[in-house]
Amino acid sequence: MRWDVNRGWFAYRQWRSRWRLGVVVSVAFFPVAGIQLAVADDPTAAPLAASTAPAVQNTAAVSGSSYSGDLTGNWFGLRSRLQNTGINFTGSLETDGSYDLSGGLATHRSAYRTLLTLNVSLNTQKLFHLRGGTIFASYEGLWGQNGNATQVGSLLGFDNNDAPPFSALYQLYYDQMFGKSFEVRVGRQDAADFFGEPPDAQAFLNPSPTTFPTIIGSSYYPSSAPGIVTVLNPSGPLTFKFGAYYFDRFHPSAFDQVLNTLEPPGQPVGTFLIAEGDYRWQIDGNLPGVLALGGTWRTGQLSTLGGSVQSGGGSGYGYIDQTLWANDQDQSLAAYEILGGGDQQVADGGIDFTSLGGLLATGLIPSRPNDQLGVGYNWGHISSQAGLPKPYELNFEAFYTFNFPHGISIQPDLQYVINDGGGIYPDALVATLRFSLSF
């Protein structure tokens, strides 16, 4: 379902100026200490979910109330009864409005998009007396405009919801745990649930820290695919993960044709292979950290930047994520750094090496202990085969997330792009306002 410009043009013009003003004002003033919105403070409101795992993280319950941390509550007790029988429903809605303040592909242009996610998980032990199993299904629908394609033109992107509009049964898989040492997942899935996810990078809007631009032909958002994943020692400090995802976008299955309206990209038949090793630790009992190393390989005949075709292409990555400081009031400061490299001939978007990093502070304002402040950078080296004017693109991001009870959050975000599009476009300054609901 696409954005119908002709049908909605009159209404769009009426509220476009209001969005522009709201985005600019929010971004301009969000760092000011003590800033409050006209919503009652609640110290039990949870921080923004730090993962793109299938089950949406619920915010904490309001103290002394039966009303849950989700916007729709406990459904008059029905939700709790369903959970007790092994059926869990979750969902989220994210609406992003962005405005190109200067430079970029189209200065002073707005873009709006909404991502709806609806999840259901079935606990097979409670439902069928099958220990360790989970059946998971997820619907995702994206409507609106791809802001990067219409506003900025960045090789690294600036909004992790940007994609062609789609409506899809996005994930459908069966997950089985064998004790605490082995896990297998089979079905249609997003590789981001298991691979390449620094926990403190999830709050940033820029897609680079969670999709790794050097990975070639992945099954990361928005390209879920049928696959199988195995995990060794999932409950231990040292974990090994292996995944294989099959792509055949030239010949979509009947399942895809009926249930998935995501436009198939022009990529050949092939398999996306990925492996990763993670090591986790705790410093002083309350400062978690993780070190990960991974590699990928995409089979099939791939188009090169020079216009030819080559057989397969690979990439490698590594990251470290560490909580640097935390206290008993749930205030904390964390940092992450990501390095990645890929094939110069088939580099996605021309990026063949990246360095990505950021700082994330939680509870910086004592009266708002669940809010988050983030600053980060994303640097991508551009392959010489791409033929672009500049050898790199550099993005700086800053945001502040206001988290409220009942699964509501508001996130003003500001990004500056140097050598936008590899030097094709003027350096860009883009402001975004994300409004999120957890059902």
C-alpha positions in Angstrom: 0.0 0.0 0.0 1.8 3.1 -1.2 1.5 6.8 -0.3 -1.1 8.3 -2.6 0.2 11.8 -3.2 -2.7 12.9 -5.4 -5.4 11.8 -3.1 -3.9 13.1 0.1 -2.2 16.3 -1.3 -4.7 18.8 0.1 -4.5 17.3 3.6 -0.8 16.9 3.4 -0.2 20.5 2.6 -2.3 21.5 5.6 -0.3 19.7 8.2 3.1 19.6 6.6 4.1 23.0 7.9 3.1 21.9 11.4 5.4 18.9 11.2 8.3 21.0 10.0 7.9 23.4 12.9 7.5 20.6 15.4 10.6 18.8 14.2 12.8 21.9 14.1 11.7 23.1 17.6 12.1 19.7 19.2 15.5 19.0 17.8 16.7 22.5 18.6 15.8 22.3 22.3 16.1 18.7 23.3 19.5 18.9 25.0 18.4 21.6 27.5 18.7 20.2 31.0 15.4 19.9 32.8 13.2 19.9 29.7 9.8 18.3 30.3 6.8 17.5 28.2 3.2 18.0 29.4 3.0 14.4 30.5 3.2 13.3 34.2 6.6 11.9 35.2 6.7 8.2 36.1 9.9 6.6 37.4 8.6 3.2 36.3 8.5 4.0 32.6 10.9 1.7 30.8 13.7 2.9 28.4 13.5 2.5 24.7 13.7 -1.2 23.7 17.4 -2.0 23.0 16.9 -4.8 20.6 15.2 -5.6 17.3 14.3 -9.1 18.5 10.9 -10.3 17.5 9.1 -9.8 20.8 8.6 -6.1 21.5 9.9 -5.2 24.9 7.1 -4.1 27.2 7.6 -1.1 29.4 7.4 -1.6 33.1 4.0 -1.7 34.8 2.8 1.4 36.6 3.4 1.0 40.3 0.3 0.1 42.2 -1.8 -0.3 39.1 -3.1 -3.3 37.1 -2.6 -1.3 33.9 0.4 -2.7 32.0 3.2 -0.8 30.5 1.6 -1.2 27.1 -0.7 1.4 25.6 -3.6 -1.1 25.3 -3.2 -2.4 28.9 -4.2 -5.8 30.1 -7.4 -6.1 27.9 -9.6 -6.4 31.0 -7.5 -9.4 32.1 -7.6 -11.2 28.8 -4.0 -10.5 27.9 -2.8 -12.1 31.2 -5.0 -15.1 30.7 -3.6 -15.7 27.2 0.0 -15.3 28.5 -0.7 -17.9 31.1 -1.9 -20.4 28.5 1.2 -19.7 26.3 -0.1 -17.1 23.8 1.6 -13.6 23.8 0.6 -10.7 21.6 2.8 -7.6 21.2 3.0 -4.8 18.8 4.4 -1.4 18.0 3.8 1.6 15.8 6.5 4.0 14.8 5.8 7.2 12.9 8.8 9.3 11.6 8.7 12.8 10.3 11.9 14.2 8.8 12.8 17.5 7.3 16.0 18.3 5.3 17.2 21.6 6.8 20.0 22.1 4.4 22.0 20.4 1.6 21.3 16.8 0.6 19.3 15.6 -2.4 16.3 18.0 -1.8 16.7 20.8 0.6 13.6 21.8 2.6 11.7 18.7 1.7 9.7 16.6 4.2 9.1 12.9 4.4 6.8 10.8 6.6 6.6 7.1 7.1 4.9 4.7 9.6 6.0 1.2 10.5 3.4 -1.1 12.1 4.6 -4.4 13.7 2.2 -7.0 15.1 3.6 -10.1 16.8 2.2 -13.3 18.2 4.3 -16.0 20.0 3.1 -19.5 21.1 4.8 -21.3 24.0 4.8 -24.9 22.9 5.4 -26.2 26.4 2.3 -24.5 27.8 0.1 -25.3 24.7 1.3 -28.7 23.6 3.7 -29.9 26.4 6.7 -29.6 24.1 9.5 -28.2 26.2 11.7 -25.4 24.8 9.7 -24.6 21.7 8.3 -21.3 20.4 6.2 -20.6 17.3 6.5 -16.9 16.2 4.7 -14.9 13.6 5.2 -11.2 12.8 3.3 -8.9 10.4 5.0 -5.7 9.3 3.6 -2.9 7.2 5.5 0.2 6.1 3.6 3.2 4.6 4.8 6.6 3.5 8.0 7.9 1.9 11.6 6.7 1.9 13.2 9.8 3.3 16.7 9.0 2.2 15.7 8.4 -1.4 13.7 11.6 -1.6 15.5 14.0 0.8 19.1 13.2 1.6 20.7 10.6 -0.7 23.2 9.3 1.9 25.1 6.1 1.2 24.9 5.3 4.9 21.2 6.4 5.3 19.8 8.3 8.2 16.5 6.5 9.2 16.3 2.8 10.0 12.7 2.7 8.9 13.5 3.9 5.3 12.6 1.2 2.7 10.2 0.8 -0.2 6.6 0.6 1.2 5.5 -3.0 1.9 2.9 -5.1 3.7 4.2 -8.6 4.7 4.0 -11.6 6.9 7.5 -10.6 7.8 8.6 -13.5 10.0 7.2 -17.0 10.6 9.4 -19.5 12.3 9.8 -22.3 14.9 12.5 -21.9 17.6 13.6 -24.9 19.7 15.9 -24.9 22.7 17.7 -28.1 23.6 18.6 -27.5 27.3 20.9 -24.5 27.7 23.5 -25.4 25.2 21.9 -25.6 21.8 19.2 -23.6 19.9 17.7 -24.1 16.4 15.4 -21.7 14.5 13.8 -22.7 11.2 11.5 -20.5 9.0 11.2 -17.1 7.5 13.2 -14.7 9.7 15.3 -11.5 10.0 19.0 -12.1 10.6 19.1 -9.1 12.9 17.4 -11.2 15.7 20.6 -13.1 16.2 23.5 -11.4 14.4 25.3 -8.1 14.5 23.3 -6.3 17.1 25.3 -4.2 19.6 22.8 -3.7 22.4 23.4 0.1 22.9 23.3 0.9 19.2 19.6 0.0 18.9 18.4 3.4 20.2 20.0 5.3 17.3 17.9 6.2 14.2 20.8 5.8 11.7 20.6 2.3 10.2 24.4 1.8 9.9 25.1 0.6 13.5 22.4 -2.1 13.3 22.6 -3.2 9.6 26.4 -2.8 8.9 26.7 -1.2 5.4 29.5 -3.6 4.3 27.3 -6.7 4.6 26.4 -7.9 1.1 22.9 -9.2 0.2 21.8 -9.8 3.8 18.5 -10.9 5.2 18.4 -7.8 7.5 15.4 -5.5 7.4 13.5 -5.2 5.2 14.6 -8.4 3.5 13.6 -11.3 5.7 14.1 -14.7 4.1 13.6 -18.5 4.7 16.5 -19.8 6.7 17.9 -21.9 9.5 20.0 -20.7 12.4 21.9 -22.7 15.0 23.3 -21.3 18.3 25.8 -23.1 20.5 25.9 -22.3 24.2 23.2 -19.6 24.0 23.1 -19.2 27.8 26.8 -19.0 28.3 29.4 -16.1 28.1 30.8 -17.5 24.9 28.3 -18.1 22.1 28.7 -19.3 18.5 26.0 -18.6 15.9 25.5 -19.9 12.3 22.8 -18.9 9.8 21.9 -19.6 6.2 19.1 -17.7 4.5 17.8 -18.5 1.0 17.0 -15.8 -1.6 15.1 -16.3 -4.8 13.7 -12.8 -5.7 13.4 -13.6 -9.4 11.1 -16.5 -8.7 9.1 -15.7 -5.5 7.3 -18.6 -3.9 3.5 -19.0 -3.8 3.9 -18.1 -0.1 5.6 -14.8 -0.9 3.1 -14.0 -3.7 0.1 -14.5 -1.4 1.3 -13.1 1.9 4.2 -10.8 1.1 3.8 -7.6 -1.0 7.4 -6.5 -0.4 8.7 -5.6 -3.9 11.4 -8.2 -4.8 14.7 -6.5 -5.3 16.7 -7.3 -8.5 19.0 -9.8 -7.0 19.8 -13.4 -8.2 19.1 -16.7 -6.6 21.6 -17.3 -3.8 22.2 -18.0 -0.1 23.2 -15.5 2.6 25.6 -17.2 5.0 26.6 -15.7 8.3 28.6 -16.8 11.4 29.4 -14.9 14.6 31.1 -15.5 17.9 30.2 -13.5 21.0 31.9 -13.2 24.4 30.0 -11.5 27.2 31.2 -10.3 30.6 30.4 -8.2 33.7 32.6 -5.7 35.4 31.9 -5.2 39.1 28.7 -7.0 38.7 26.7 -4.2 37.0 28.8 -3.1 33.9 28.0 -5.6 31.1 30.1 -5.8 28.0 30.2 -7.9 24.8 32.8 -8.5 22.1 31.6 -10.0 18.8 33.4 -11.1 15.6 31.5 -12.2 12.5 31.8 -13.0 8.8 29.3 -13.3 5.9 29.2 -14.8 2.4 26.6 -14.2 -0.3 26.4 -16.9 -3.0 25.1 -16.4 -6.6 26.0 -14.2 -9.5 26.4 -10.6 -8.1 26.6 -7.4 -10.1 29.8 -5.5 -9.5 30.4 -1.7 -9.3 32.2 -1.9 -12.6 29.2 -3.3 -14.4 30.3 -6.9 -14.7 29.2 -10.0 -12.8 31.1 -12.1 -10.2 30.4 -15.2 -8.3 29.7 -14.5 -4.6 31.0 -11.8 -2.2 31.8 -11.6 1.5 32.3 -9.3 4.4 33.6 -9.3 8.0 32.8 -7.3 11.1 33.5 -6.9 14.8 32.1 -4.8 17.6 32.5 -4.1 21.3 29.8 -2.7 23.5 30.5 -1.8 27.1 28.6 -0.1 29.9 31.1 2.4 31.3 29.2 3.6 34.4 26.0 2.8 36.3 24.5 3.6 39.7 21.7 2.4 41.9 19.3 5.0 40.4 19.4 3.2 37.0 21.6 6.0 35.5 24.2 4.7 33.1 26.6 5.5 30.3 27.5 3.0 27.6 29.7 3.1 24.5 30.0 0.9 21.4 32.4 0.7 18.4 31.9 -1.3 15.2 34.4 -2.1 12.4 33.4 -3.7 9.1 34.8 -4.5 5.7 33.5 -5.9 2.5 34.2 -6.8 -1.1 35.3 -3.7 -3.0 33.8 -5.0 -6.3 30.2 -5.6 -5.0 30.1 -3.2 -2.1 26.5 -2.3 -1.3 26.1 1.4 -2.0 29.9 1.6 -2.7 30.8 1.3 1.0 33.7 -1.2 1.5 34.9 -0.3 5.0 33.1 1.3 8.0 33.9 2.6 11.5 30.8 3.3 13.6 30.6 4.4 17.2 28.5 6.1 19.9 27.7 7.0 23.5 24.3 6.3 25.1 23.4 7.9 28.5 20.3 6.7 30.4 18.7 8.8 33.1 20.8 11.8 32.6 18.1 14.0 34.1 17.3 12.7 37.6 13.6 13.6 37.3 13.4 11.5 34.0 15.4 8.3 34.8 14.2 6.4 31.8 15.1 8.9 29.1 18.1 8.4 26.8 20.6 10.7 25.2 22.8 9.5 22.4 25.6 10.9 20.3 27.4 8.9 17.6 29.3 8.9 14.3 29.2 6.7 11.2 32.1 6.7 8.8 32.1 4.8 5.6 35.0 4.4 3.1 33.9 4.4 -0.5 35.3 1.8 -2.9 37.5 3.2 -5.7 35.3 1.1 -8.0 32.3 3.3 -7.3 33.7 6.3 -9.2 32.3 8.8 -6.7 33.9 12.3 -6.2 34.8 11.7 -2.5 36.5 8.7 -0.8 34.3 8.6 2.3 31.0 9.7 3.8 30.7 10.8 7.5 27.5 11.1 9.5 27.1 12.6 13.0 24.0 11.9 15.0 22.5 13.3 18.3 19.1 12.4 19.8 17.1 12.5 23.0 14.3 10.0 23.7 11.5 10.9 26.1 10.0 7.7 27.5 6.6 7.8 29.1 4.2 5.2 30.8 2.1 2.9 28.7 4.6 2.3 26.0 4.9 5.9 24.6 8.1 7.5 23.5 9.1 10.6 21.5 12.6 10.9 20.0 13.9 14.1 18.4 17.0 13.3 16.2 19.5 15.5 14.4 22.0 14.3 11.8 24.7 16.0 9.8 26.1 14.2 6.7 29.5 15.2 5.3 30.3 14.2 1.6 26.6 13.3 1.2 26.2 10.6 -1.5 30.0 10.3 -1.8 30.2 14.0 -2.7 27.4 14.1 -5.2 25.2 16.2 -3.0 26.0 19.2 -0.6 26.6 18.3 3.0 23.2 17.7 4.6 21.5 18.6 7.9 18.4 16.6 8.6 16.0 16.6 11.6 13.7 13.7 12.5 11.0 13.3 15.1 10.0 9.7 15.9 6.7 8.9 17.8 6.5 5.3 19.1 3.7 3.3 20.7 4.0 -0.2 22.2 0.6 -2.0 22.2 
